[in-house]
Amino acid sequence: MSVFSNSSFSEHELVAFHNDNRSGLKAIIAVHSSTLGPSVGGCRMYPYASEEDALHDVLRLSRGMTYKSALAGLPFGGGKSIIIGDPRKQKTRALLEAMGDFVHSLGGRYITAEDVGTGVADIRAIAQRTPYVTGLEDTQHGGDPSPSTALGVFLGIRAAVRHRYGKDSLNGLTISIQGLGHVGYRLARLLIEDGATVYGADINAANLELAVEELGVRPAASDEVLFLPVDVVAPCAMGAVWNRRSIAKLRAGIICGAANNQLATREDGDRLSQLDVLYCPDFLVNAGGIIEAHHQRQDSSESVRLTHIKRIETILAEVLKLSCERQVSSESVAEAMAEDILRGKEGVNHSIAA
Ligand code: NAI
């Protein structure tokens, strides 16, 4: 398995591997950048098909976290961790504590949180062995990030709809959501409250049923939900959903969802741009959760938090405008903005620091 020559390696500062025979833990932590502060990013547990897949995922996810925190004006770098395994079968207390020891061994260069396959209870177990965690239900560690993540994505959808249709409300629009978990469910509620008709799918039947019964989401098939003839499609499950084949089947004009790393490759961003699909970079619109975590740790007021999360709408509007003017993908524009911030050239025409 190559690391430095891996296609997702992007001058990462540190990649650490850990094997704990006693608990069965096999994990990787990747610190992409600590230029702006300690690296922060969730801990994903997933039954990766291969170790290469796991490495590829953690490298891409940690890089996305660098851009996310930079664009959000946060004093954090980008990092991520993954545990190789099925969270429904292999997650044990001993494994989580061993993960806590692994996180602790980096001495604070990486701060962990929930992600796909891990929840607040798991992070609490990790926190038994290290203080380097966030996303717990207390002011010391921050709170559940999902409601704020959903709010950020909702604001992103509003900015994209305003850009494309000149409308301030979602009334009468149709939106499909892939994945009705922590973020997708809350996003559906915000969209419906704003007058949109929401279609949703989830491979977990219980999650779909809840959204249908409690919110009035219209059920869709999991393999069709990304390709419905709707105004907006919101991927809120796993990443890499947009590739040559899926883009060919796309019928929505706007993509805006929470899932990290939605583009399988950089070329897929160019493809969407050439098809005049408004793609809202995931690392920009899903930053609400990390912004919330930051302000909970600071004990900021509700209005300070909300004002900061609302910047997502303003920054996305700027990204979409520049993307149209320059005829380059929105992903490239957002990455260039983040890199300017990392190089200390922030605020040329987009003052976004908190
Ligand atoms: P979650 O695990 O609570 O929900 C994901 C849902 O997607 C689950 O209900 C799952 O059954 C469903 N799902 C998985 N594969 C699917 C498929 N092929 N078709 C339909 N449904 C499928 O995760 P959460 O927290 O809602 O996060 C969703 C996405 O947003 C993830 O990619 C995560 O990395 C990203 N994200 C989440 C943040 C948060 O605050 N929770 C923050 C930033 C990004």
Boltz pocket constraint, residues with backbone or C-beta under 6 A from the ligand:
constraints:
  - pocket:
      binder: B
      contacts: [[A, 115], [A, 116], [A, 117], [A, 145], [A, 146], [A, 147], [A, 149], [A, 178], [A, 179], [A, 180], [A, 181], [A, 182], [A, 183], [A, 184], [A, 201], [A, 202], [A, 203], [A, 204], [A, 207], [A, 222], [A, 235], [A, 236], [A, 237], [A, 238], [A, 239], [A, 258], [A, 259], [A, 260], [A, 286], [A, 287], [A, 289]]
      max_distance: 6.0
